[in-house]
Amino acid sequence: MPEPAAWHYTKITKPMFDLKPVDQILLGRVITAKGDEIIEDGFVEVISGKITRVGTRAEIGTPTVTVTDTGGKTIMPGLIQSHGHLSWDGVHELSWQSMYDSPEIRAYKAAGNMLKSLRAGVTLVRDLGVHNSNLFTKQAVAQGFFPGPRLLVSGESIIQTGGHTYWVCREASGADEMRRAVRDQVKGGADLIKIMACHDTLEFTDAELEAVIDEAHRNRLPITAHATYDACIKRVVEFGVDCVEHGGAMSDATIQLLLDKKVPIVTTFSALVMQAKPEIARAFGIPEWKIAERQKAVADKSRFDGLVRAARAGVPIVFGTDAGSPAVEHNVIAPELDFMVEVGVCTDRMDALRAITIRAAQLSKMDHRIGTVEAGKEADLIVVDGKPDEDLFALERVQMTFIAGKRMH
C-alpha cells in the first residue's frame, strides 16, 4: 500500500473520545442481510467488538454477558452511506459554500453531519469529497478527536481544468498533472479516488483519463467516476474505473460492459426526491420552478429505464444519497430506499436493505468485516423501533447504533 499520511506518525497518548466495546447479548428481531433471512425471536452476541453468535432465543443457553432485551425491536447491520459529502450542509447554495466556507466551518459541518449520521444508524460513510476536508475529518475520527462513523474518503475530486464543479475540485490538465493530482490525494490519506467524468459534455482527454485511472490503480486505490449518461458511463468503464456514481441512461451494450467488468452503480435519487417535496424544498430555499421540474422528473419513471434494466440484468446497485446536496440531509435515509423500490432498481424492501448493507460493504471491499449480522463480523449494528422489511420508514426510528461493539448512539 502507499506510504501512510503524515498524521499516522503522530503519537496519541490519550484520545479525547475513547469509547470501549460493550460485551452483551442483544435480544430482538434480527435481519441478517444474508439473503432474506429474518430471525423473528433472535439474539446477537457481541464480545470484544465482534459478533460471536447469532441465532434464536432458544439457542442462547446460559448467558455469560449482559443481556439487553430490545423489546422486539429489529437488530440489523449498520447502514452504509456510499455517496456523501460530510462538509456540505444541504442548506446553503452549493457553489457559494464550496468556494467561501472556511476550513473551520467545513470542519464544524462535517462534525455535525457525523453526529446526524450516527443517530440515523449510519456506521460507514464513503465521503466523495470535492474538496479535501474529508482527509481531515478522517484524521479527527481516527485519532479520537471526534466521534464519527467509519470513513472512506477520496480527498479532492479530480477534474479537467474548468470541468464540472471546477470551483471546488482539484483541476488538472494533461496526463502528468492527472498523476500528480492522484498522488497528492494519496499523500493526504485518501482511500479511493474520484473523478468527475462528464456534465453536459465528456471530460478528460483519453490520455488524461488513462493516466488518472492508471495512477489510482498503481497506488492500489479504487477509482470511481461521476458518470450520468450512456456515452460517459461506457467510456469510463472501458477505461477501467471501479464504480459508477449516479448512472443514467444506458444502452444494452453499456449494461453488458458493466456486467463483464463487474462494475457497480451507486444510484443517488435523493436530490430529485427531496426537492420534489414542496414543504421540504421550500424550507431549503429551492425555487418554485425547480420544485416543479423535480416533481416532473420523479413522476417520469421512463427516465430511470437504463438503471432499472441494469439492475435487472444483474449490475450491483448500491445505496447513496449524495448527502449534503441541496435539501439532502445526512440523516435522511428512508426516502432514497423507498424510491429505489418504487422505481425498480431494487426488487423489494429486503433488496433495498441489502443495497445499504452487504452490497455497500462489497463495493468498499469490507464485506469480510461488516455488512451482515453473522459470527466473525465486526459488530456494526443498529436497533430499529419497527420492521424495516415491512416499512422502510421504520429506519427513521433508530434507537441504538454500534460500531465494532461501541455504543455510538
Beta strands, then each sheet from edge to edge (+ up, - down):
strand 1: 24-31
strand 2: 38-47
strand 3: 50-56
strand 4: 66-77
strand 5: 79-84
strand 6: 122-127
strand 7: 150-153
strand 8: 158-160
strand 9: 170-172
strand 10: 193-196
strand 11: 223-227
strand 12: 243-246
strand 13: 265-267
strand 14: 317-319
strand 15: 381-384
strand 16: 398-403
strand 17: 406-407
sheet 1: 3+ 2- 1+ 4+ 15- 16+ 17-
sheet 2: 5+ 6+ 7+
sheet 3: 8+ 9+
sheet 4: 10+ 11+ 12+ 13+ 14+
end
